[in-house]
Amino acid sequence: MVLFSAQILSLPSQICVVEHVNRVGNHSPVLKSYSLRKPTRFVSHRCISTTATTCLDEIETVKIQEEKEEVEEKRKFRWVEIGSDISEEEKLAISQLPVKMSNRCKALMKQLICFSMEKMNLSQLVAAWVKIMKPSRADWLTVLRQLEKMNHPLHFQVAELAIHEESFETNLRDYTKLIHHYAKENRIEQAETVLADMKRRGVVLDQVILTSLVHMYSKSGNLTLAEAVFEEMRLLGTPLDKRSYGSLIMAYIRFGLLEKGEDLLRESEEGDIYAGREVYKALLRAYSMAGDFEGTERVFRSSQLAGIVPDAKTCALIINAYMISGRSEEARLAFENLRRAGLEPNDKCVKLILAAYEKENRLNKALEFLMNLEKDGIEIGFEASELLVSWFRRLGVVEEVETVLRQFATDKNKFVQ
């Protein structure tokens, strides 16, 4: 006989259970019925098994749901006014809240100041505040501004919760500020979550948001997405500014695609859009470190057309490009042009000239260069001195160089090049 648990009593339909009894000879089995209710029809064992399984699954689902609701009920935030049993730091922060701040806003601010991840759930806290206090957009903005002023760690978490609340009356600028912050902090996952929410709500992305995304993907090294967003801006006819161009150029520089970066720089210049000083300098540095003096010269000229005044550090990058490419005379000329422009060469520039001469093993030219510096009252610093000592020791001519320098100082015309 097939046995059933008491749970089967909950089955909606009336069924009749069939039991086989011992066969007698070749006769058909005798059927015996056991009715749970008034039997109206016979069903097979397979039908009973399927119905029972479905019923048990439904019971299990209800049980799990009840357990979840019980857990949620236990975790549900209960609004409790902040008492005196708080730290001195928290008391001080609460005392510094603006006097004119409404009690509605102060209530939430006190909770946030004393917030503990172990004891509270932020989303439940905010939801409870909304339900109890019925805030307006002005209340939300007051709280967010105060959190920003305090540089509170929960500032943007509260802002992200706010954009989902009807009372906040979310607009495009709210999304923009949030995405811009996450992009700046390189928090890609959070930024993309907000972006997905915007798309679900049918919010059209504007130039500020798209530029922030280009900057974020560029900074994180995701060139493919940076290019994709930039091209989307083109297709949408969104105005491109120095920041959007600069972000993608920086991405190309990070990936070593200097020519693509320079091409984009030219494109922006043709539209009278000039990237920031940091972009020109980054491209200049990249060409310089690669020893590409021609690329360095091109970017340097472009930076001047963009109104960027060169300094000693910029000139050092030009000298470095000539040094790496083995062009000591061009490096020396760049150094002299630096001085003629009224700029004071730093020790880095001096070191690079000496390094260029060392690379070509032109000791006499290096000594002549040093004597000219001394004549003009320019003293070499630590970096240049360290290079000289290393070079002279390698040649084993420390004492000889000292003698030559004295002789050169006495009579420059007798100096043998």
N, C-alpha and C positions, 0 to 999 in steps of 0.2 A: 504494500500500500504506500502510495506517495504521501509524504508528510509535508505540511505547510506550516510556516510560522504564523504567529498571531497577526503579523503585519498584512497578510493576504486578505484579511477581513475588510481592508479598505478598498478592495477592487470594486470598480463602479458597476460592473455587469454581473448578472447572476450566472453562475457556472455550475457545472455538475462534474464531479471528479469520478473518473472511471478506474476501477481496479480489476486486474485480471485474476481469475482464480485458477486452480489447477485444472489442466485439461483432462478429460476423461476419454481415453481412447483416441479416436480420430475425430471426435466431435469438436465443434467450435467452442471456444471458451465461453464460460458463463460470465455474464456481466453483472456486477453489483454496483449500485450507485450510492454515493455519499453526498448528500446535498448540504451546501453551506447555507443556501437559502432555498426557496422553492425552485427546483430545477425546471428550466424552460427549454434547454437544449443541451446537446452533448458536444464537447470539444475534445480535440486530440491532446495528447501529452505535450506535443510541440507548441500548440497554441497556448496552453497553460503556462509553459516555461517562459515563452516570449512575453506574455502579459505580466507575469510575476516579476520578471527582470526589469521591465519598463517601470513597473510600480515601485520596485525597490530603488531604482535610479532616481525617480522623482522624490522619494522619501529622503534619500541621501542628499539630493540637491537642496531640499528645504532645510534639512538639518545644518548643512554647511552655511547656508544663507543666514540662518538664525544665529549661528556661532559668530559670523562676521558682524552681524548687527549688534550682538552682545559686546564684542570687542570694541566696536566703534563707539558704543554707548559709554563704555568705560573710559575710552580715550577722549570723549567729547569734552571740549573746553568749557569750563564753567567760569564765568566772569566773576572774579574776586577782586575787590578794590585793594590797591597796594597799601599795606600798613606800614608800621614803623620798623618792622624787623627786616630792614634792608641795609646794605652796606653804606658806609659814609660817602663813597664815590657816587653811588646811585642817588643818595639824598641830595648831594651837591648838584648833580645833573638835573634833577627834578626842580630844585630851587631856582635854577637858571632859565627855566622855561619862560617865555614872554608873559608878562602880566596880562596883556590884552588877549592872549590866546583863549579861545572858548573852552568851556569845561568838557565839551564833546571831544575836542582835539587833545586836550590834556589827558583825558582818560586813556586814549590809545598811546600817547607819548610815554606815560608812566609805565604802561605795560611793556612797551618796547625797550625802555631804558633798563628795566628789571628782567628782560626776557632771558630765558634759559632754555637751550635746546633739549636738555634732559627732562625738563618739567613741562614744557609747552610745545605746541605745534603752531607755527606761525600762521599758516593758512586758516586754521580753526580760530585763532585769536582775531585775525582780521575779519573773518566771516561773522564772528560773534559781535564785533564792534559795529559792523554794518547793520546787522539785524537789530541790535539794541539801540544804537545811537542815530540810525538813519542819516548818515552824513551826506552833505552836498559836495559838489565838485570843489567848491571853495575850501571846505574842510579837508578834503584829500590833499589839495595843493599846499595848505598850511602845514600839514603833517610832513609831506615830502620835502618841503623847503627847510623845515626845522631839522629833519634828518640829514639833509645835505649840509646844512650849516654846521651841524655837530660832527660831520664826517662819520656818521653812524654806519656800522657794517651791514645793517639790515636795510639801508636806504633803497637800493635797487631791487631787493627781494620784495619789499612792500610795493614798490612801483610796478613790478611785474604782476603782482596780485591785483593791483588797482585797475589795470587795463581790462581785466575781465569782469569788473563790477559795473553794473548799469549806472549806479550813482556817480561814477567817476566821469561819465560822458567822454569816453576816450576819443581823442582826435589824432590826426597824423603826427603832430609835433610830439605827442607823448610817445608814440612808437619810435620816432626818430631819435629822441633823446636816449631811450633805452638801448636801441641798437648801437648808437654811436658809443655809448659807454662800454657795452660788451665788446665791440670791435676794438676800442682803445685798449681794453684789458686783455685782448686776444682770447676771449671766452667764446669760441666759435659755436659750441653746442647751444649755449643760452641764446646767442644772437639768432641762430637759425630757428630756434623754437619760437621766438617772437615773430620772426619773418614768416614762418608757416602760419601762425595765428592771423597775421595781417592778410595773407592770401586767402585764408578760409573766410575771412570777413569781407573780402572783395576790396580791400584798401589798396589803392594804386601807389606803387613805390615812387618816390620823388628823387630828385638829384642828390639831396643830402644823404638819404639812406643808401642809395646805390654807390655813391662815392665812399661812404663808410665801409660798405661791403668790399669794394675794391681794395681799400686800405687794409682791411682785416685779412683778406685772403693773401694779399701781397706780403704782409708782415709774418703770416704763419707759413709762408713758403708754398702756398697752393696756387701755382701760376695758372693752371687750367681754369679754375673758378674765377680768378682775378680777371683773366682775359674774357671769359664768358660774360661776366657782369659788365665789363667795359664795353663789349660789343652790343650788349643789350641796351646800354645807354645811347649808343650811336643809333640803333634801330628805332628806339623810341623818340629820337630827336631831343633827348635830354641834354641841356647845356653842359659842356665839359669845361671844368675850370682847372686851375693850377694844381689843386689837390688831387683831382681824379687822374690827370696826366702824371703827376709826380708819383702817385702810388703805384701805377703800373710800371713806370720807368724804374722805380726802385726794385720792383719784382724782377724785372729783366736783369738788373745789375746783380741781384742776389743769385740768380741762376747762371751768371756769367755770359748772358746774351747782350753784350755791350753794344753791338751794332744795332740790334733791334731797339734797345733803349735810346740810342742816339737818334735813330730814325723817328721815334715817337717824340723826342725832344724837338727835332726840326719841325715836325708837324704842328706841335703846339706853338712854336715860335712864329710859324707862318700865319697862325690865327691870332697873333699878338697876345698869346697866353704864355707867360714865362714861369717856369717851375721855380720852386723856392731855392734859396742858396744851398741848402743841404743836398738837393738833388744834383745840382751841377758839381758840387764838391765830391759827392759819392761817385759819380761817373768819372770825374777827373782822377780820383784816387784809384779806381778800378783799372783804368787805362795805364796809369803810372806804375802800379804794382806789376802789371803784365809787361812792362817795358815797351809799350806801344807809344812812342813819342809823338807819332803823327796824330793818333787819336787824342792824346793829351793836349796837343796844340789846338786841335779843332774845338774841343770842349772849352779850353781856356778862352779862345776868341769868342765863343758863343756866350760865355759867362759875362764877358766884358760888354757885349752888345745888350745883354739883359740888365745891365746897370750894376752888376756885382763888382765891387771894388776889390782887387786882389790884395792879399796880405802875405806875410812871410810864410805861413803854412801852405798857402796855395802855390807859391813859387817853389817851395820845397818839393812839392809833388811833381812839378815840371822838371826840376833838376834830377829828381829820382828816376824819372823816365829816361832821361839822357844817360844817367849813370848805368842803369841796368842794360841799356842797349849799347853800351860801350862808346858813348860820344862825349868824351870829357870836355872838348872845346865848346860844344853847344851848352853843356852844363855850366861851364865857366861864364859864357856869354849871358845865360839866363840869370846867373848870380849878379853879374855886373848891371844888368838891366833892372834888377831888383833894387840895387843901390841907387841907380840913376833916377828911379821913380820915387826916391825919398823914403823908401822902406828900410828899416833896420834888419839886416839878416840875423836870424837866430842861429844857435849852435848846431841845429839840425842841418841847416843849409851848408854850413862850413864842413860838417862831417861828410855830407854827400859829395861835395867837390873833392875832398881828400879820398873818398872811397872810389870815385871815378878815376882819379889818377892812380890809385893803388891797383885797380883792376887792369889798367894798361901798363902798369909798372913804370910810371913816369915820376920817379922820386924828385928829380930836379924841378919839375913843374910844380909839384906839391910844395917844395921848399920855397920856391919863388912866391907862390900864392900866400904862404904863411907870412913871409916877410912883408908883403904888400899890406896884409891885414894889420901887422904890427905897426907899420908906418902910419896907417890911418887910424891908429888907436883902437883897433878892434881886437879884443882878447878872445882866444878860443876857450870854449867851456869844457865840461867833463866828457861829453860824448865824443867830440873831435879829438881831445887829448887821449882818450882811451884807444881810439882807432890808430892814432899815430904811434903810441907805445907798442901796440900789437904788431903794427907793420914794421917798425924799426927792429923789434926783437926778432921777428921772423927773418929779417935781412941780416941780423947780427951787426948792425952799424950804429948803435945808439951813441957811442962816443964820437964816431966819425961825423955823424949828423950834427952834433953839438959844435964841432970844430968848423964845419962848413957854414953853419948859421952865423957864427961869429965873423968868419971871413966875409960872408955875404953882407953882413951889416956894415962892415968896414968899407968894402968897395964892391958895389953891386955889379959894376962893369966887368969885374974879374970872374964873376960867377960863370962856371962852365955848364952849359945846358946839355 
